[in-house]
Amino acid sequence: MFIVLKRKSMVVCAALVAAFIVLTAVLGATGTAGVFFGAPNRKIPVYRVAVGEESEKVIALTFDAAWGADKTRGIIDILNEHGAKATFFLVGFWIEKYEEETRAIAEAGFEIGNHSENHLNMPRLGDETMRAEIESVNAAVEGLTGVRPTFFRAPYGDYSDRLMTAVEELGMVGVQWSIDTLDWKGLSAKEITERVLGSAKSGDIVLFHNNSDHVLDALPTVLMGLKNKGFRFVTLGEMVATENFTVDNAGEQHINAA
């Protein structure tokens, strides 16, 4: 009887081991193994920054610019009126068409990030084309403003390990967002404001678009609401670390202990 039980136990153990191996292989193939087992298995851009409870409340407003510039100077004026800093992610063909606006953003003291040359789906590009998409924007921004971008945001929020590796090799940091205003969908100023104020936490990165329908109406109420909640507005350069950091599976950046 003892021998029978022992053999059964061995069979059960072998089955469990085999199931574990299969599960690991399947999850690994689908890219979910790192999340399932708690360790990242792909390069993840920064979606937000971990800020200690004892620290002041900070938030980074970002504006993507790819099509149109009619409202850009209005955004600059509103931000200045409220003493708010921000980061603008510019596409290469936008920079070429709107050089004066690009300079105006920099001259007003705002940070400029890289949003690719042609706003393509970057992971579908070859390595050389991918790097060229990034480097051409860096050169254009530096040529107009004297400052080379530090942060890169992938068009459509679509990234891959190859893209993240290219960004890192260029000495840059990939950044996404933790609050999407969905302003590009034509949401009203009230709806945009509620989306931001309803979930804002210290260390968040907010996504706006420079030429969305109601951005000029929403921005003052968003700024006043965040101020009333005790937030200070910072550029990504003031909040996001560029070295000695890790990014967890949720996209939250943590500064490594010295």
Phi, psi and omega in degrees: 000317179300318181295320180298315179297320181296318179295320178298318179297319180295321179296316179298315180299317180297320180295320179294318178298316180297319179296320179297317180297315179297315180299317179299315181296316181295312181296321179296321181293330182267357178082012182254358183300318182298320179290318183297317183264004172089004180235131182295137177241015174213160179282130184240131176289171181278122176261328176201172183240134177288122181239130181297149181298332182280348182277161177291157182279120180235151179212144182248120175268133180231147182231120177272133180236114178229321182227125176082152181216012186303329187255002185297313181292328175295320177298315179301315181297316181295316178300317179296320179300328182261005180062034184257134175269158181200168177237132179252125176262115187251139175273148185303314182290337174290317179300316181298322182279330186235062181297320181297318179293323178298314178296320181298321178299313181293317182293335178279357176093011180270158182271146178244127177251171185260125181240023179084164182283316188236010178055049179263170173283098191300318182299342180275353183271157173289163185302314183294317179295320179301312180294322180297323178300326181276312186295325181295323178290318177304316181294319181295316180295315180296322179296325182272329188242344182085359182237130180271133180300146178256332187246144179237133174241125182286135174305140180064007182069017185263121182224171179210171177299320180298317179294315180297323177295317178297318179299313180297318181294337176271007178074026183244172179238131177281132183227135175247231180202156177251340176234118178258116181290341185056027181298333181293345179274000180085018178301150179289166178301321180296315180295318179297314180300316180295324180297321182282306186292332183289341184228000187298132175226157179300133181097358180286153174241122186256134180258119169241170171236139190293341184233026179288160190304315189240022183297322181289331177282323184281325189303314180300319181288326176296314181297314180295319180296318179292322176300315181296336177272001175090016181276147169248137183270129183229160172281165176299324180298335179274340187247325185265126178288147179252357177203164177055051180218165172230157177238124183278181184296339179272000180084015180268128182275135178235135177281129179290141178293143181292000000 
